[in-house]
Each structure stands twice: as structure tokens, then as C-alpha cells.
């Protein structure tokens, strides 16, 4: 069935301007066979691994652009609506926009309380998560709010029991809430509430695990032996939690001795000799480690600080290889392809700063911190982009989203929707 927005354009084919922009994105969604249930409802996408269906084969072009306030929170998309969390002056704001046109649907706001002590910005860092009719956001000070996805009305609010981020969470809370096992998982890192699970529909506390310091990494689901676990990378290292019971199954120390270091990239699920494993990565002299298995008895397959040490962007895994950014933001970074079985660097590409990589079908969609957008085959044979442009205003630090063949990126000034023509 054609969406209603197409009918006036089908009847009046000479319509131009904004109507033609609508056609481009609607066609990408509905006329070329893209899955209607695609969505990008959370920080790492629907499968928590930065994987998405293939995009179109055309030249990237802007569909629409909308102003964006302060912050590093990435966009999320659900049911044709895009949600963005930002700060403007003394307010924190969640806005709902049409994913097809960028036009506003609703706005909800409240008084902002966070002030960054290092001058790194006072806006939100964590990306929202959409779940069963709610949009859930976590402020940089630790307050969680659940808003009705169709209206923005407040459904529930949870206050950080510490009142503020711990001292060693230097820039406020930077992780994103994650739905794992139908529960909302966070890592406040305060006394008595190191890791917390909430009921995402009511905000009721379900589990509170003490003695886990806060990291900047967002947890991911880990399915093992028919059970769902939550895989965290806290400030001190890897923690695996039974999502049903709220019990710790495994801990692996993983952090730099440097006090100001952070763990920001999320764990990555990898395959190692037919044995499921996890890849952990961080800068500040921490390095990278590939683990075979995740529960107690997991073994280190390889470990170093020269292959793929990620400052903030989470790498992606594809056909035995890891693709991501190596090196600190301030000291220069490289986009790399690494053999996941041994850590061997297969190729490197400098000049993009840090950034993000999303695997779309068999291609890498690379968004560099400097505003670069590159599309290249996800192969170990070298970085050979079929398209490379600079459509964004740097710095680009918020995680991008891909939904129905359209890329959504929040840059230093705006939120942009980029199309790629007919889907593969």
C-alpha cells in the first residue's frame, strides 16, 4: 500500500521542491523492498552491533536538514519517527521529527542541571532508546526519563541515587541505556548501584549490583546456552551479568593505570574458530583484547595496544575482521581493518580523525569526526571508497543511525538525513 504522502505527488507529477525530497526518502522506504521493521531504536542499532541492511548504490545526497542543539547524543528511529536529545540554553530537550521530512512532531523539555567541569559541553551524551511506545533518555547527571513516543508526555522518571555522576566519570555519564532481556540496563557506578536494571515500562528497580565503577561504554546483549546476558565494559573492565537473575557471571579486568582513562567503546561480538567471543578495546594505553567465550573460563586469544585501540567509536565485526578507528582523538587516529583471530592490521587509512563505522550489507559507511562520509567495500584488501565527500560540519561525535536506506547524522550544527538512491 502506498503511504498517503505519495498520493498528491502521484496525481500532480510536476510538483517540485520539498515534495520531491519527500518522494526520495519514501521511495527508499516503501517502493524498493526495504524491510518495514528496520528501525534504529537504540545506540548500536537493532542488533546492537552497528549492522544494517544494504544502502543504495547512488551518490550520497541530502534529503533534509534540521537544527540541532548542544550534545553528543545520537539520533534513533522508530516507526517513521526520529528522536533527538539535546540541550539549548538552560533546557534539555527531546524532539520527535518525521524521519521522511524532518518536520517537527512534538517537543518535551525540562530544566538542565548538568555543568561540565572540563569545558567539554553541557549537553547530553547518551543516545535515547525506543521500547514499546516509550522513548527513554538518560541525562549527563544520571536522571532517566521515559516519554510517550507519540506525544512526549512523561511516563516515569528515575533519579540517580548518587545525585550526580561519580568523580571519576569526568565528563558526566556518556553511556546509553540499553534494553537487554526486556530490562533497561545502566552503569551509574555510585555506591550501592554500580550496575542497575529497571523495568522499562515503569522505572521500577529490578536489580542493583554494587562495586562496579561507571564507564562510558554501552552494554550489549550476549546470548549463550539459551540465556540472555548483559555484557558491560565498566571503568574497571568486562562484566557479564545474567539478565534474568541479575547475577555476575564473569569479570575480566581491563583498563589503563592512567587515572583519567576511560572505557568508551562497547563490547563487540566476534567469532573465533567457531567459538563465540568478545572483543574489547580502549585507548589511554589500555589496548585491545579478544576473548574466546564470555563466561568464566574465557581465554585471551590475543591482546595488544597496537592493533585497534578505540577512543570512543565501537568497531564492527564482519566475516572474521574488525573495522574501526585506532588511536586517540587528540593524537591522530586511523581507520583500520584487523584480523579478529590474531590482531594483525590488514590496512589503515589516516586523515579522518576518530569516527564511526556502520556495516550496511557488504559495505562500510564511515562517518569521520571531520565531517567526512565514505562508502567502501568491507573487505580486508584495502580501503577503496566508491564515494567520499564532506557533507557534515565537524566535529561529528554522536553515533549515526541508518533506517530504510537513509543515514541520519548529527553533526556540529544540525541533524541531517542522507539518501543513496535505490536500494540494492
FENDAKA-V656656 format. One record per pair of residues at least 24 apart in sequence whose ideal C-beta (glycine too) atoms are under 8 Angstrom apart, sorted by the first residue. I is the first residue (numbers start at 0). J is the second residue. If there is no record, write none. Layout:
I | J
I | J
This chain:
1 | 29
2 | 28
2 | 29
4 | 99
17 | 100
20 | 62
20 | 63
20 | 100
21 | 99
21 | 100
23 | 60
23 | 62
23 | 418
24 | 62
24 | 63
24 | 98
24 | 99
24 | 100
24 | 405
24 | 416
24 | 418
25 | 99
26 | 421
27 | 55
27 | 403
27 | 404
27 | 405
27 | 418
27 | 419
27 | 420
27 | 421
27 | 422
28 | 79
28 | 99
28 | 403
28 | 404
28 | 405
31 | 404
31 | 421
31 | 422
32 | 422
33 | 403
33 | 404
33 | 422
34 | 403
37 | 402
37 | 403
38 | 76
38 | 77
38 | 78
38 | 129
38 | 402
39 | 74
39 | 75
39 | 76
39 | 77
39 | 400
39 | 401
39 | 402
39 | 407
40 | 75
40 | 76
40 | 77
40 | 128
40 | 129
40 | 130
41 | 75
41 | 126
41 | 127
41 | 128
41 | 129
41 | 175
41 | 177
41 | 178
42 | 73
42 | 75
42 | 125
42 | 126
42 | 128
42 | 175
42 | 177
42 | 217
42 | 265
42 | 398
43 | 217
43 | 219
43 | 265
43 | 313
43 | 398
44 | 357
44 | 400
44 | 401
47 | 177
47 | 219
47 | 220
47 | 265
48 | 219
48 | 267
48 | 268
48 | 315
48 | 316
49 | 313
49 | 315
49 | 355
49 | 356
49 | 357
49 | 358
50 | 315
50 | 357
50 | 358
51 | 357
51 | 358
51 | 359
51 | 360
51 | 364
51 | 401
51 | 402
52 | 359
52 | 360
52 | 404
52 | 422
53 | 359
53 | 360
53 | 361
53 | 362
53 | 404
53 | 422
53 | 423
54 | 359
54 | 360
54 | 362
54 | 364
54 | 374
54 | 401
54 | 404
54 | 406
54 | 419
54 | 422
54 | 423
55 | 404
55 | 418
55 | 419
55 | 420
55 | 421
55 | 422
55 | 423
56 | 419
56 | 420
56 | 421
56 | 423
57 | 418
57 | 419
57 | 420
57 | 421
58 | 386
58 | 419
58 | 420
59 | 372
59 | 374
59 | 386
59 | 388
59 | 390
59 | 406
59 | 417
59 | 418
59 | 419
60 | 417
60 | 418
60 | 419
61 | 390
61 | 415
61 | 416
61 | 417
61 | 418
62 | 101
62 | 405
62 | 416
62 | 417
62 | 418
63 | 100
63 | 101
63 | 415
63 | 416
64 | 101
64 | 413
64 | 414
64 | 415
64 | 416
65 | 96
65 | 101
65 | 413
65 | 414
65 | 415
66 | 412
66 | 413
66 | 414
67 | 409
67 | 410
67 | 412
67 | 413
67 | 414
68 | 92
68 | 122
69 | 120
69 | 121
69 | 122
70 | 120
70 | 122
70 | 123
70 | 124
70 | 397
71 | 120
71 | 122
71 | 123
71 | 124
71 | 173
71 | 396
71 | 397
72 | 122
72 | 123
72 | 124
72 | 125
72 | 126
72 | 127
72 | 136
72 | 397
72 | 409
73 | 126
73 | 397
73 | 398
73 | 399
73 | 400
73 | 409
74 | 126
74 | 397
74 | 399
74 | 400
74 | 407
74 | 408
74 | 409
74 | 414
75 | 126
75 | 127
75 | 128
75 | 129
75 | 134
75 | 400
76 | 400
76 | 402
76 | 407
77 | 129
77 | 134
77 | 148
78 | 148
80 | 104
80 | 148
81 | 400
81 | 402
81 | 407
81 | 414
82 | 127
82 | 129
82 | 134
82 | 148
83 | 409
83 | 414
84 | 123
84 | 125
84 | 126
84 | 127
84 | 136
85 | 122
85 | 123
86 | 111
86 | 121
86 | 122
86 | 123
91 | 122
91 | 123
91 | 138
93 | 127
93 | 134
93 | 136
93 | 144
93 | 146
93 | 151
95 | 134
95 | 148
95 | 151
96 | 414
98 | 402
98 | 405
98 | 407
98 | 416
101 | 414
101 | 416
105 | 150
105 | 151
106 | 151
107 | 146
107 | 151
107 | 152
107 | 153
109 | 144
111 | 138
112 | 138
112 | 140
113 | 138
113 | 139
113 | 140
113 | 171
115 | 139
115 | 170
115 | 171
116 | 169
117 | 169
117 | 170
119 | 170
124 | 170
124 | 171
124 | 172
124 | 173
124 | 174
124 | 215
125 | 172
125 | 173
125 | 174
125 | 175
125 | 176
125 | 217
126 | 175
126 | 217
126 | 397
126 | 398
127 | 175
128 | 175
128 | 176
128 | 177
128 | 178
128 | 183
130 | 178
130 | 183
130 | 199
131 | 199
131 | 200
133 | 199
133 | 200
135 | 176
135 | 183
135 | 199
136 | 176
137 | 172
137 | 174
137 | 175
137 | 176
137 | 185
138 | 172
139 | 164
139 | 170
139 | 171
139 | 172
139 | 173
140 | 164
140 | 171
140 | 172
141 | 172
141 | 187
141 | 189
143 | 176
143 | 183
143 | 185
143 | 197
143 | 202
145 | 199
145 | 200
145 | 202
154 | 200
155 | 201
155 | 202
156 | 202
157 | 197
157 | 202
157 | 204
159 | 187
159 | 189
160 | 187
160 | 189
160 | 190
160 | 191
160 | 192
161 | 187
161 | 189
161 | 190
161 | 192
164 | 188
164 | 213
165 | 189
165 | 212
165 | 213
167 | 212
167 | 213
167 | 234
167 | 258
168 | 213
168 | 215
168 | 234
169 | 259
169 | 261
172 | 213
172 | 215
173 | 215
173 | 261
173 | 263
174 | 213
174 | 214
174 | 215
174 | 216
174 | 217
174 | 218
175 | 217
177 | 217
177 | 218
177 | 219
177 | 220
177 | 229
179 | 218
179 | 219
179 | 220
179 | 227
179 | 228
179 | 229
179 | 242
180 | 220
180 | 227
180 | 229
180 | 242
180 | 243
182 | 206
182 | 242
184 | 218
184 | 229
184 | 231
184 | 240
184 | 242
186 | 211
186 | 213
186 | 214
186 | 216
186 | 218
186 | 231
186 | 233
187 | 213
188 | 212
188 | 213
188 | 214
188 | 233
188 | 234
189 | 213
193 | 233
194 | 231
194 | 233
194 | 238
194 | 240
196 | 229
196 | 242
196 | 245
205 | 245
206 | 240
206 | 245
208 | 240
208 | 245
208 | 247
211 | 235
211 | 238
214 | 261
214 | 262
214 | 263
215 | 261
215 | 262
215 | 263
215 | 311
216 | 262
216 | 263
216 | 264
216 | 265
216 | 266
217 | 265
218 | 265
218 | 266
219 | 265
219 | 266
219 | 267
219 | 268
221 | 266
221 | 268
221 | 277
221 | 293
223 | 275
223 | 293
223 | 294
228 | 293
230 | 266
230 | 277
230 | 293
231 | 266
232 | 262
232 | 264
232 | 265
232 | 266
232 | 279
232 | 281
233 | 262
234 | 261
234 | 262
236 | 262
237 | 266
237 | 277
237 | 279
237 | 290
239 | 293
239 | 294
248 | 293
248 | 294
248 | 295
249 | 293
249 | 294
249 | 295
249 | 297
251 | 279
251 | 288
251 | 290
251 | 297
253 | 279
253 | 281
253 | 285
253 | 288
254 | 281
254 | 285
255 | 281
255 | 283
255 | 284
255 | 285
256 | 284
257 | 283
257 | 284
259 | 283
260 | 284
260 | 285
263 | 309
263 | 310
263 | 311
264 | 309
264 | 310
264 | 311
264 | 312
264 | 313
264 | 314
264 | 323
265 | 313
267 | 313
267 | 314
267 | 315
267 | 316
267 | 321
268 | 316
269 | 316
269 | 321
269 | 339
270 | 316
270 | 319
270 | 339
271 | 300
271 | 339
271 | 340
272 | 340
276 | 300
278 | 314
278 | 316
278 | 321
278 | 339
280 | 307
280 | 308
280 | 309
280 | 314
280 | 323
281 | 308
281 | 309
282 | 308
282 | 309
282 | 310
282 | 326
282 | 327
283 | 327
287 | 342
289 | 339
289 | 340
289 | 342
300 | 340
300 | 341
301 | 340
301 | 341
301 | 342
302 | 342
303 | 342
305 | 342
305 | 344
306 | 335
306 | 337
306 | 342
306 | 343
306 | 344
307 | 335
307 | 337
307 | 342
307 | 344
310 | 353
311 | 353
311 | 396
312 | 353
312 | 354
312 | 355
312 | 356
312 | 398
314 | 356
315 | 356
315 | 357
315 | 358
315 | 363
317 | 358
317 | 377
318 | 377
320 | 345
320 | 377
320 | 379
322 | 356
322 | 358
322 | 363
322 | 377
323 | 356
324 | 351
324 | 353
324 | 354
324 | 356
326 | 353
327 | 353
328 | 352
328 | 353
328 | 368
334 | 365
334 | 367
334 | 382
336 | 378
336 | 379
336 | 382
338 | 379
345 | 379
346 | 379
346 | 380
346 | 381
346 | 382
348 | 382
352 | 393
352 | 394
353 | 396
354 | 395
355 | 395
355 | 398
355 | 399
357 | 399
357 | 401
357 | 406
359 | 401
360 | 423
364 | 399
364 | 401
364 | 406
366 | 391
366 | 395
366 | 399
366 | 406
366 | 408
367 | 395
368 | 393
368 | 394
368 | 395
368 | 396
369 | 393
369 | 394
369 | 395
370 | 394
370 | 395
370 | 410
372 | 406
372 | 408
372 | 417
374 | 419
390 | 415
390 | 417
391 | 415
